[in-house]
Amino acid sequence: MILSFSKKEKLALIGKIVVAGAIMFYLFQKFQSFNYAKIFTFQKMQVMGIVFTLMCVNIFIQFNKWKAVVRGMLGELPNKKLLASFFVGVATGSFTPGRLGEYFGRSFFIKEYPASEVISASVVEKLANMFVLIFAGLFSTLWFLSVTSTFPFEVIYAILFPLVCLLFLAMYLIFQKKAAASFYRKIEKIRFMKKLFFHLQVLKKTNSRIVFVQLTYSLLLYTIIALQYGILTASFANKPLEYTFLLAGILTLFVKSFIPSISFGDLGIRESASIFFISAIGLPAEVGFLSAFTIFLFNILLPSIVGTVILIAAKR
């Protein structure tokens, strides 16, 4: 099986690249007065080295996360094959709406199991990411409101309490299968919930250990990304690292995840969200742009290039 694109998919890909190019052109024009040569100072290069090292840690976490869910739901596979499927998934996900191509890209290298089962394993992994990001994003949103608006703290705590309760309820349902089954039967009777629960049927193939491992890896993954973003923000702003920079990074990821993928690798969307949050906490807009764009280069573009090379080599 060779991955191929229909005429419609090729046009969609071209459209995404054009949109990404247009947004980035606008942003570069907006910040054309910024002296980009300052990025290449020795001190900044040291920071880039730290971010690159964290990228390697990021990839290590994602690979082990993928390996854990495959071995837990499917079975043992060689690390080489799992690593190839991971990188190809990153590459194909960058070109498709909602990163849907990542699921099929991963199944391309794993022939020992039906593609539907490989995709199911990918869905479980992504659901863990979504779960962690939603709660981290909601808490970060409350923090953002507390420091940038006149929201009374009583209101914020009133919102925070049910969120904490929902978190514990979700964890309970994950680890208590019988309670979860009863809960699902009641909730899925609600019309607008039926579609959601149809997609969550894959969770029946998991167990508490798989879910716990996936959630742990997801938490580590977003911690690393937030740290990368925080370090870059501190460097470009010439300030010491602050926890607010990390939370701004989480908010950027959170908002980006809810915006439809209209450009290659979400290029431009991530940067726009970052500019908004960084500006809101009193830093120059170009700091938000540079931090998010550098994250794209390290965490999306470089792994995508590796995945593309692997995919091209496999076609020969």
C-alpha positions as CSV (number, residue, x, y, z in Angstrom):
1,M,0.0,0.0,0.0
2,I,1.4,3.4,-1.0
3,L,0.0,6.5,0.4
4,S,-1.5,8.6,-2.4
5,F,-3.6,11.7,-2.7
6,S,-6.7,12.3,-4.9
7,K,-7.0,15.5,-7.0
8,K,-9.3,17.0,-4.3
9,E,-6.8,16.2,-1.5
10,K,-3.9,17.7,-3.6
11,L,-5.9,20.9,-4.1
12,A,-6.7,21.0,-0.4
13,L,-3.0,20.6,0.4
14,I,-2.1,23.4,-2.0
15,G,-4.8,25.6,-0.4
16,K,-3.4,24.9,3.1
17,I,0.1,25.9,2.0
18,V,-1.2,29.1,0.3
19,V,-3.1,30.0,3.5
20,A,0.0,29.3,5.7
21,G,2.1,31.4,3.3
22,A,-0.3,34.3,3.3
23,I,-0.6,34.4,7.1
24,M,3.1,34.2,7.6
25,F,3.8,36.8,5.0
26,Y,1.4,39.2,6.8
27,L,3.0,38.5,10.2
28,F,6.5,39.0,8.8
29,Q,5.5,42.2,7.2
30,K,3.9,43.3,10.5
31,F,7.2,42.8,12.4
32,Q,9.5,43.8,9.6
33,S,11.1,46.5,11.8
34,F,12.2,43.8,14.2
35,N,16.0,43.1,14.0
36,Y,16.0,39.3,13.3
37,A,19.8,39.3,13.4
38,K,19.5,39.5,17.2
39,I,18.2,35.9,17.1
40,F,21.5,34.6,16.0
41,T,23.6,35.9,18.9
42,F,25.6,33.3,20.9
43,Q,23.3,33.6,23.8
44,K,20.2,33.0,21.7
45,M,22.0,30.0,20.0
46,Q,22.5,28.5,23.4
47,V,18.8,28.8,24.1
48,M,18.1,27.2,20.7
49,G,20.3,24.3,21.8
50,I,18.3,23.8,24.9
51,V,15.0,23.9,22.9
52,F,16.5,21.4,20.5
53,T,17.4,19.1,23.3
54,L,13.9,19.4,24.7
55,M,12.6,18.6,21.2
56,C,14.6,15.3,21.4
57,V,13.1,14.6,24.8
58,N,9.7,15.5,23.3
59,I,10.1,12.9,20.5
60,F,11.4,10.3,23.0
61,I,8.2,10.8,25.0
62,Q,5.9,10.7,22.0
63,F,7.6,7.6,20.6
64,N,7.4,5.7,24.0
65,K,3.8,6.9,24.3
66,W,3.0,5.4,20.9
67,K,4.9,2.2,21.6
68,A,3.1,1.8,24.9
69,V,-0.4,2.0,23.3
70,V,0.5,-0.3,20.4
71,R,1.9,-3.0,22.7
72,G,-1.0,-2.6,25.1
73,M,-3.7,-2.8,22.5
74,L,-2.1,-4.7,19.7
75,G,1.1,-6.5,20.6
76,E,4.9,-6.5,20.3
77,L,6.5,-4.8,17.3
78,P,10.1,-3.8,16.5
79,N,11.1,-0.4,17.7
80,K,12.4,0.5,14.2
81,K,9.0,-0.1,12.7
82,L,7.2,1.8,15.5
83,L,9.7,4.8,15.1
84,A,9.1,4.9,11.3
85,S,5.3,4.8,11.8
86,F,5.6,7.6,14.3
87,F,7.6,10.0,12.1
88,V,5.5,9.2,9.0
89,G,2.4,10.0,11.1
90,V,3.8,13.4,12.0
91,A,4.6,14.1,8.4
92,T,1.2,13.0,7.0
93,G,-0.7,14.7,9.8
94,S,0.9,18.1,8.9
95,F,-0.7,18.0,5.5
96,T,-4.3,17.0,6.4
97,P,-7.2,18.7,8.1
98,G,-7.4,18.0,11.9
99,R,-4.2,15.9,11.5
100,L,-6.3,13.0,10.3
101,G,-3.5,11.8,8.0
102,E,-1.5,11.0,11.1
103,Y,-3.7,7.9,11.7
104,F,-3.3,6.5,8.2
105,G,0.3,7.4,8.1
106,R,1.0,5.4,11.2
107,S,-0.9,2.4,9.8
108,F,1.2,2.5,6.6
109,F,4.2,0.9,8.3
110,I,2.3,-1.5,10.5
111,K,1.1,-4.4,8.4
112,E,0.9,-7.0,11.1
113,Y,-2.5,-5.7,12.3
114,P,-5.6,-4.4,10.4
115,A,-5.4,-0.6,9.7
116,S,-8.6,-0.1,11.8
117,E,-6.9,-1.5,14.9
118,V,-3.8,0.7,14.4
119,I,-6.0,3.7,13.9
120,S,-7.9,2.7,17.1
121,A,-4.6,2.7,19.0
122,S,-3.8,6.2,17.6
123,V,-7.3,7.5,18.6
124,V,-6.7,6.3,22.2
125,E,-3.3,8.1,22.3
126,K,-4.9,11.3,20.9
127,L,-7.8,11.2,23.3
128,A,-5.3,11.2,26.2
129,N,-3.6,14.2,24.7
130,M,-7.0,15.9,24.3
131,F,-8.1,15.1,27.9
132,V,-4.9,16.6,29.4
133,L,-4.9,19.6,27.1
134,I,-8.6,20.5,27.8
135,F,-8.1,20.5,31.6
136,A,-4.7,22.3,31.4
137,G,-6.2,24.8,29.0
138,L,-9.3,25.5,31.1
139,F,-7.2,26.1,34.2
140,S,-4.9,28.3,32.2
141,T,-7.9,30.2,30.9
142,L,-9.1,30.9,34.4
143,W,-5.6,32.2,35.3
144,F,-5.6,34.4,32.2
145,L,-9.0,35.9,33.2
146,S,-7.7,36.5,36.7
147,V,-4.7,38.5,35.5
148,T,-6.1,40.3,32.5
149,S,-9.6,41.2,33.5
150,T,-11.7,42.4,36.4
151,F,-13.2,39.0,37.0
152,P,-13.9,38.5,40.7
153,F,-11.9,35.7,42.3
154,E,-15.1,34.3,43.7
155,V,-16.4,33.8,40.2
156,I,-13.2,32.1,39.1
157,Y,-13.2,29.8,42.1
158,A,-16.9,29.0,41.5
159,I,-15.9,27.9,37.9
160,L,-12.8,26.1,39.1
161,F,-14.6,23.9,41.6
162,P,-16.9,22.0,39.1
163,L,-13.9,21.6,36.8
164,V,-12.0,19.8,39.6
165,C,-15.0,17.7,40.3
166,L,-15.3,16.8,36.6
167,L,-11.6,15.8,36.5
168,F,-12.1,13.4,39.4
169,L,-15.2,12.0,37.9
170,A,-13.4,11.4,34.6
171,M,-10.6,9.7,36.4
172,Y,-13.0,7.5,38.4
173,L,-14.8,6.4,35.2
174,I,-11.6,5.6,33.5
175,F,-10.4,3.3,36.3
176,Q,-13.8,1.8,37.3
177,K,-15.2,0.0,34.2
178,K,-18.5,-1.0,35.8
179,A,-19.3,2.5,36.9
180,A,-18.2,3.8,33.4
181,A,-20.5,1.3,31.6
182,S,-23.5,2.4,33.7
183,F,-22.6,6.1,33.2
184,Y,-22.3,5.7,29.4
185,R,-25.7,3.9,29.1
186,K,-27.4,6.9,30.8
187,I,-25.5,9.6,29.0
188,E,-25.6,8.2,25.5
189,K,-29.4,8.4,25.5
190,I,-29.0,12.1,25.1
191,R,-29.2,12.8,21.4
192,F,-26.3,15.2,20.9
193,M,-24.0,12.9,23.0
194,K,-24.6,9.8,20.7
195,K,-22.0,10.9,18.1
196,L,-19.4,11.6,20.8
197,F,-19.9,8.2,22.4
198,F,-19.7,6.5,19.0
199,H,-16.2,7.8,18.6
200,L,-15.3,6.8,22.2
201,Q,-16.2,3.2,21.7
202,V,-12.5,2.5,21.1
203,L,-12.0,3.0,24.8
204,K,-13.7,-0.3,25.4
205,K,-10.5,-1.9,24.0
206,T,-8.4,-0.3,26.7
207,N,-7.7,-1.0,30.4
208,S,-6.9,1.3,33.3
209,R,-3.1,0.7,32.9
210,I,-3.1,1.7,29.3
211,V,-5.1,4.9,30.1
212,F,-2.9,5.8,33.1
213,V,0.3,5.4,31.0
214,Q,-1.2,7.5,28.2
215,L,-2.3,10.2,30.5
216,T,1.1,10.3,32.2
217,Y,2.9,10.6,28.9
218,S,0.5,13.3,27.7
219,L,1.2,15.3,30.9
220,L,4.9,15.0,30.4
221,L,4.6,15.9,26.7
222,Y,2.7,19.2,27.3
223,T,5.0,20.0,30.2
224,I,8.0,19.8,27.8
225,I,6.2,21.9,25.1
226,A,5.2,24.5,27.7
227,L,8.8,24.6,28.9
228,Q,10.1,25.1,25.4
229,Y,7.7,27.9,24.8
230,G,8.5,29.5,28.2
231,I,12.3,29.4,27.6
232,L,11.9,30.9,24.1
233,T,9.6,33.7,25.4
234,A,12.0,34.5,28.2
235,S,14.9,34.6,25.7
236,F,13.2,36.8,23.1
237,A,11.8,39.1,25.8
238,N,15.2,39.3,27.6
239,K,13.5,38.4,30.8
240,P,14.0,35.6,33.4
241,L,11.7,32.6,32.9
242,E,8.3,33.0,34.6
243,Y,5.4,30.6,35.0
244,T,3.2,33.0,33.2
245,F,5.1,32.3,30.0
246,L,4.5,28.5,30.4
247,L,0.8,29.1,30.9
248,A,0.6,31.4,27.8
249,G,2.1,28.4,25.9
250,I,-0.6,26.1,27.2
251,L,-3.3,28.6,26.2
252,T,-1.8,28.9,22.7
253,L,-2.0,25.1,22.3
254,F,-5.4,25.0,23.8
255,V,-6.9,27.6,21.5
256,K,-5.1,26.2,18.4
257,S,-6.7,22.8,19.1
258,F,-10.2,24.2,18.7
259,I,-9.5,26.1,15.5
260,P,-10.0,24.1,12.2
261,S,-6.8,23.3,10.5
262,I,-6.8,25.7,7.5
263,S,-3.0,25.9,6.9
264,F,0.0,23.6,6.7
265,G,1.0,22.4,10.2
266,D,-1.4,25.1,11.6
267,L,1.2,27.6,10.6
268,G,0.0,31.1,11.3
269,I,-2.8,30.0,13.6
270,R,-0.4,29.1,16.4
271,E,1.5,32.3,15.9
272,S,-1.6,34.5,16.0
273,A,-2.9,32.9,19.2
274,S,0.6,33.3,20.8
275,I,0.7,37.0,19.8
276,F,-2.7,37.5,21.5
277,F,-1.7,35.9,24.8
278,I,1.8,37.3,25.0
279,S,0.5,40.8,24.2
280,A,-2.1,40.4,26.9
281,I,0.5,39.8,29.6
282,G,2.5,42.9,28.6
283,L,5.2,41.6,26.3
284,P,5.9,42.7,22.7
285,A,3.8,41.0,20.1
286,E,6.9,39.9,18.1
287,V,8.0,37.8,21.2
288,G,4.8,35.8,20.8
289,F,5.3,35.4,17.1
290,L,8.9,34.3,17.4
291,S,8.2,31.9,20.2
292,A,5.4,30.1,18.4
293,F,7.2,30.0,15.1
294,T,10.3,28.5,16.6
295,I,8.1,25.9,18.3
296,F,6.7,25.0,14.8
297,L,10.3,24.7,13.4
298,F,11.5,22.4,16.1
299,N,8.4,20.3,17.0
300,I,6.5,20.1,13.7
301,L,8.8,20.9,10.7
302,L,11.9,19.0,11.6
303,P,10.0,15.7,12.6
304,S,7.9,16.1,9.4
305,I,11.0,16.3,7.3
306,V,12.3,13.1,8.9
307,G,9.0,11.4,8.3
308,T,8.8,12.6,4.7
309,V,12.3,11.2,4.0
310,I,11.3,7.8,5.6
311,L,8.1,7.7,3.5
312,I,10.0,8.5,0.2
313,A,12.6,5.9,1.0
314,A,9.8,3.3,1.6
315,K,8.3,4.0,-1.8
316,R,11.5,3.1,-3.6
